[in-house]
Amino acid sequence: QVQLVESGGGLVQAGGSLRLSCAASGRPGSIGTMGWYRQVPGKQRELVATITTISSTNYADSVKDRFTISRDNAKNTVYLQMNSLKPEDTAVYYCKVRGLGVLGWTDYWGKGTLVTVSS
């Protein structure tokens, strides 16, 4: 079983920055692709960015050149550095991790952290 602990959300003014962190429990080699998703009320959860075990990254067009995803494999932690934040970035941000559990490779989700960007 993989457990996720997210941190770093909060309130920031437009143009500001925030850094999200998500630490995953698990033994070495049991954590695969890690990523961040976001959701606003009434809308589907959408991909923000993902990063593989060899640090290959993928970003939503809406965040390219503003957000940077990274990971520390020794700590099983993924980060999302968010710069030049816009009010439309306001959402609950969820960490998702592909982890090796008792039933094999499974997707695990964090509880979410709220990011609010004021205009």
Secondary structure, DSSP 8 states (H G I E B T S, - for coil): ---EEEE--EEEETT--EEEEEEE---TT-EEEEEEEEE-TTS--EEEEEE-TT--EEE-TTTTTTEEEEEETTTTEEEEEE-S--GGG-EEEEEEEEEEETTEEEEEE---EEEEEE-
